[in-house]
Amino acid sequence: MTGKTAPPAKKPAPAVAKKKAVPAPKEETASKEEAAPKEGAAPKEEKAPKEGAAPAPATEEPPAPEHPLEQPPAPKDESAPIPTEAGAEVTPVPAEGSPAPPAEPPAPAPEPILEKPKEEPPSCPLSLAVEEVSENSFTLTWKAPEQMGRAGLDGYVVEICKDGSSDWKAVNQEPFLSTRYTVPNLSSGDKIHVRVTAVSASGASVPATLEQPVLIREILQLPKIRMPRHLRETYIRRVGDAVNIMIPFQGKPQPEVSWTKGGQPLDTSRINIRNTARDTIFYIRQAQRGDSGKYELTVRINGAEDKATLDIQVVEPPGPPQNLKLVDVWGFNVALEWTPPADNGNSEIKGYRVQKSDKKSGKWFTVLERCTRTSCTISDLIIGNTYSFRVFSENICGLSDSAATASGVAHIEKTKTTYQPEKIPQRDMMEPPKFTQPLTDRTTTRGYSTHLFCSVRGFPQPKIIWLKNQMEIREDPKYIALIDQGVCSLEIRKPGPFDGGVYTCKAVNPLGEASVDCRLDVKGEI
């Protein structure tokens, strides 16, 4: 028997480790098969099986061909293992058709750390100046800095230093926001250097400093009243209104202020006076007409004084007019008269308002808005109506609370007129006949009709008679005589040779007669 050899085993694909490639351990297997040599053939050398070859199965298999089968090639779609360095991580390659593993999300970038902006202190205060100096204090003024800073302004610090010293001392204990400050408790004759610093949470500004020191001394000033412009004229208020007047003055040292009315002190139960170092306030809670008058203000300093006069006028609406009466009624007109009111309200009467009311409607209508006289005439009244009238007086406060009403009424009646024709004197129109246009000679052609014209006037209308060669022309159809508005005409129809001659027009009336004549020539046909 010949020995059987196992078919060559396929090399397994190298396993890909997830982290590191670990070589597979070698299996030490040895299969010894005794093969009987063929008869007459030299025995073959036994070959050791290759490492990793699969052991032959125990069951018998069909005899192998003389030439061993070739190992089939690996499929093309299988990817060859990628060699890696020892110790390197190998990422497994997914097989075809298997889902790809999810991609790992990128790690978030670290947030940058923002640096806080550096806060800047406020800028220097502006326009530092001395407003006033007295014997033991002085007053400073300035303007706020242009830049306050993000933290805002906490206030100002005022520091002083005597001339010749470098020791600066803060006058105020805590910062304040006012831009005006009075430095007190100083000695007369001292020279003081001053500086002002703006302070905020981010720090202090550059100080604003006066160029020259302030000399503490008393400045004498004569008293002077600065009367406001609107108080230089009469100050007018209504009854019940409050009077609150402030009058500034100046003077050093502080002057003495006094008020009088008519040379007498004021009634402090009605008038309140409050004086300060710079002004005086005159106050009345509810003004009455008795508060009207001229008040004198006096400001004194060591014998020097200044005076001013305040003229106050308290007014109220006037009373109604008096003695309103209906003077006359004629046609469409009514005449009224009245006298001024007994009380003018402590003000000049500016005028009167006149109103009318008809009996049918009972409503009042203004006829005259502001009548400056104490009489008036009302026109354009309606015939058949009955009217009543009333008058208000008016001053600077307005109209009076009540009106004066006329005792009587005015009834506008229709005027009865009788027609009387005008007598026209009779004029004598009788006139004898007189020709204003005479007859004129004419020449006509045989067979062509012709006309003779003249005009005459006279009253009574004259009778017209036509004559031919001193013979009266009577009812002859050959002649047509007409007269219209004094114009006389005679038509000769188709004259012949025997129609020529002298024609006369004669006008006759009872006062006389007149006549005119002309010659008519008739020519034969050409």
URQUIBEL-V384791 format. One record per residue. N is the residue number from 1. RES is the residue in one letter. SS is DSSP state (a for helix, b for strand, c for the rest). NEAR is the number of other ideal C-beta (glycine too) atoms within 8 Angstrom. Layout:
BEGIN
n;res;ss;near
N;RES;SS;NEAR
N;RES;SS;NEAR
END
This chain:
BEGIN
n;res;ss;near
1;M;c;3
2;T;c;6
3;G;c;8
4;K;c;11
5;T;c;8
6;A;c;12
7;P;c;7
8;P;c;8
9;A;c;9
10;K;c;5
11;K;c;5
12;P;c;5
13;A;c;6
14;P;c;6
15;A;c;5
16;V;c;9
17;A;c;8
18;K;c;5
19;K;c;5
20;K;c;8
21;A;c;9
22;V;c;5
23;P;c;4
24;A;c;5
25;P;c;4
26;K;c;6
27;E;c;6
28;E;c;4
29;T;c;7
30;A;c;6
31;S;c;8
32;K;c;5
33;E;c;8
34;E;c;5
35;A;c;10
36;A;c;7
37;P;c;8
38;K;c;6
39;E;c;4
40;G;c;3
41;A;c;6
42;A;c;4
43;P;c;5
44;K;c;6
45;E;c;4
46;E;c;6
47;K;c;4
48;A;c;5
49;P;c;9
50;K;c;7
51;E;c;6
52;G;c;8
53;A;c;10
54;A;c;5
55;P;c;7
56;A;c;9
57;P;c;6
58;A;c;3
59;T;c;4
60;E;c;3
61;E;c;7
62;P;c;3
63;P;c;5
64;A;c;10
65;P;c;6
66;E;c;3
67;H;c;4
68;P;c;7
69;L;c;7
70;E;c;4
71;Q;c;6
72;P;c;3
73;P;c;4
74;A;c;4
75;P;c;5
76;K;c;4
77;D;c;5
78;E;c;7
79;S;c;5
80;A;c;4
81;P;c;7
82;I;c;5
83;P;c;3
84;T;c;7
85;E;c;4
86;A;c;6
87;G;c;4
88;A;c;6
89;E;c;5
90;V;c;12
91;T;c;4
92;P;c;6
93;V;c;6
94;P;c;8
95;A;c;5
96;E;c;5
97;G;c;3
98;S;c;6
99;P;c;4
100;A;c;5
101;P;c;5
102;P;c;4
103;A;c;4
104;E;c;4
105;P;c;4
106;P;c;4
107;A;c;4
108;P;c;4
109;A;c;4
110;P;c;4
111;E;c;4
112;P;c;4
113;I;c;4
114;L;c;4
115;E;c;4
116;K;c;4
117;P;c;4
118;K;c;4
119;E;c;10
120;E;c;8
121;P;c;10
122;P;c;13
123;S;c;8
124;C;c;9
125;P;c;15
126;L;b;10
127;S;b;7
128;L;b;12
129;A;b;8
130;V;b;9
131;E;b;7
132;E;b;6
133;V;b;11
134;S;c;10
135;E;c;6
136;N;c;9
137;S;c;11
138;F;b;13
139;T;b;12
140;L;b;15
141;T;b;9
142;W;b;12
143;K;b;6
144;A;c;8
145;P;c;12
146;E;c;4
147;Q;c;7
148;M;c;8
149;G;c;12
150;R;c;6
151;A;c;7
152;G;c;8
153;L;b;12
154;D;b;7
155;G;b;10
156;Y;b;16
157;V;b;11
158;V;b;13
159;E;b;13
160;I;b;11
161;C;b;12
162;K;b;10
163;D;c;9
164;G;c;3
165;S;c;6
166;S;c;4
167;D;c;6
168;W;c;8
169;K;b;7
170;A;b;8
171;V;c;8
172;N;c;10
173;Q;c;3
174;E;c;5
175;P;c;9
176;F;b;8
177;L;c;6
178;S;c;6
179;T;c;8
180;R;b;8
181;Y;b;11
182;T;b;8
183;V;b;13
184;P;c;6
185;N;c;4
186;L;c;11
187;S;c;6
188;S;c;9
189;G;c;6
190;D;c;10
191;K;b;9
192;I;b;14
193;H;b;12
194;V;b;13
195;R;b;12
196;V;b;14
197;T;b;13
198;A;b;16
199;V;b;13
200;S;b;14
201;A;c;6
202;S;c;10
203;G;b;7
204;A;b;9
205;S;c;13
206;V;c;6
207;P;c;10
208;A;b;11
209;T;b;8
210;L;c;11
211;E;c;3
212;Q;c;4
213;P;c;8
214;V;b;12
215;L;b;8
216;I;c;16
217;R;c;8
218;E;c;8
219;I;c;7
220;L;c;6
221;Q;b;8
222;L;b;8
223;P;b;14
224;K;b;10
225;I;b;12
226;R;b;8
227;M;c;9
228;P;c;7
229;R;a;5
230;H;a;6
231;L;a;10
232;R;c;6
233;E;c;6
234;T;c;6
235;Y;b;12
236;I;b;8
237;R;b;10
238;R;b;9
239;V;c;9
240;G;c;5
241;D;c;8
242;A;c;8
243;V;b;12
244;N;b;8
245;I;b;10
246;M;b;8
247;I;b;16
248;P;b;8
249;F;b;15
250;Q;b;9
251;G;b;12
252;K;b;10
253;P;c;7
254;Q;c;5
255;P;c;10
256;E;b;6
257;V;b;11
258;S;b;7
259;W;b;14
260;T;b;11
261;K;b;10
262;G;c;6
263;G;c;4
264;Q;b;6
265;P;b;4
266;L;c;10
267;D;c;5
268;T;c;7
269;S;c;3
270;R;c;7
271;I;b;11
272;N;b;9
273;I;b;12
274;R;b;7
275;N;b;7
276;T;c;7
277;A;c;3
278;R;c;6
279;D;b;9
280;T;b;13
281;I;b;13
282;F;b;15
283;Y;b;12
284;I;b;12
285;R;c;5
286;Q;c;7
287;A;c;13
288;Q;c;8
289;R;a;9
290;G;a;5
291;D;a;12
292;S;c;8
293;G;b;8
294;K;b;9
295;Y;b;13
296;E;b;11
297;L;b;14
298;T;b;11
299;V;b;15
300;R;b;11
301;I;b;13
302;N;c;4
303;G;c;5
304;A;b;8
305;E;b;9
306;D;b;11
307;K;b;9
308;A;b;9
309;T;b;8
310;L;b;14
311;D;b;10
312;I;b;14
313;Q;b;11
314;V;b;15
315;V;b;14
316;E;c;10
317;P;c;9
318;P;c;15
319;G;c;10
320;P;c;13
321;P;c;15
322;Q;b;10
323;N;b;8
324;L;b;14
325;K;b;10
326;L;b;13
327;V;b;7
328;D;b;6
329;V;b;9
330;W;b;4
331;G;c;5
332;F;c;8
333;N;b;10
334;V;b;12
335;A;b;12
336;L;b;16
337;E;b;9
338;W;b;13
339;T;b;6
340;P;c;8
341;P;c;12
342;A;c;4
343;D;c;6
344;N;c;12
345;G;c;11
346;N;c;9
347;S;c;12
348;E;c;6
349;I;c;12
350;K;c;8
351;G;b;8
352;Y;b;15
353;R;b;13
354;V;b;14
355;Q;b;13
356;K;b;12
357;S;b;13
358;D;b;11
359;K;c;9
360;K;c;5
361;S;c;5
362;G;c;6
363;K;c;6
364;W;b;7
365;F;b;7
366;T;b;8
367;V;b;7
368;L;b;10
369;E;b;5
370;R;b;9
371;C;b;10
372;T;c;6
373;R;c;5
374;T;c;8
375;S;b;9
376;C;b;9
377;T;b;8
378;I;b;13
379;S;c;6
380;D;c;3
381;L;c;13
382;I;c;7
383;I;c;8
384;G;c;6
385;N;c;11
386;T;b;9
387;Y;b;14
388;S;b;10
389;F;b;16
390;R;b;13
391;V;b;15
392;F;b;12
393;S;b;15
394;E;b;13
395;N;b;14
396;I;c;8
397;C;c;10
398;G;b;6
399;L;b;8
400;S;c;12
401;D;c;5
402;S;c;6
403;A;c;10
404;A;b;12
405;T;b;8
406;A;c;12
407;S;c;6
408;G;c;6
409;V;c;9
410;A;b;11
411;H;b;8
412;I;c;13
413;E;c;6
414;K;c;5
415;T;c;5
416;K;c;4
417;T;c;4
418;T;c;4
419;Y;c;4
420;Q;c;4
421;P;c;4
422;E;c;4
423;K;c;4
424;I;c;4
425;P;c;4
426;Q;c;4
427;R;c;4
428;D;c;4
429;M;c;5
430;M;c;6
431;E;b;9
432;P;b;9
433;P;b;15
434;K;b;9
435;F;b;13
436;T;b;7
437;Q;b;6
438;P;c;7
439;L;c;11
440;T;c;5
441;D;c;8
442;R;b;10
443;T;b;7
444;T;b;12
445;T;b;8
446;R;c;11
447;G;c;7
448;Y;c;8
449;S;c;8
450;T;b;10
451;H;b;8
452;L;b;13
453;F;b;9
454;C;b;12
455;S;b;10
456;V;b;15
457;R;b;9
458;G;b;14
459;F;b;8
460;P;c;7
461;Q;c;6
462;P;c;12
463;K;b;7
464;I;b;11
465;I;b;9
466;W;b;13
467;L;b;13
468;K;b;10
469;N;c;6
470;Q;c;6
471;M;b;6
472;E;b;6
473;I;c;10
474;R;c;4
475;E;c;3
476;D;c;6
477;P;c;5
478;K;c;7
479;Y;b;11
480;I;b;6
481;A;b;11
482;L;b;8
483;I;b;8
484;D;b;5
485;Q;c;3
486;G;c;9
487;V;b;9
488;C;b;14
489;S;b;10
490;L;b;14
491;E;b;11
492;I;b;13
493;R;c;9
494;K;c;7
495;P;c;14
496;G;c;8
497;P;a;7
498;F;a;4
499;D;a;10
500;G;c;8
501;G;b;8
502;V;b;10
503;Y;b;14
504;T;b;11
505;C;b;18
506;K;b;11
507;A;b;16
508;V;b;9
509;N;b;14
510;P;c;3
511;L;c;8
512;G;b;7
513;E;b;10
514;A;b;13
515;S;b;9
516;V;b;10
517;D;b;10
518;C;b;12
519;R;b;9
520;L;b;17
521;D;b;9
522;V;b;13
523;K;b;7
524;G;c;6
525;E;c;5
526;I;c;3
END
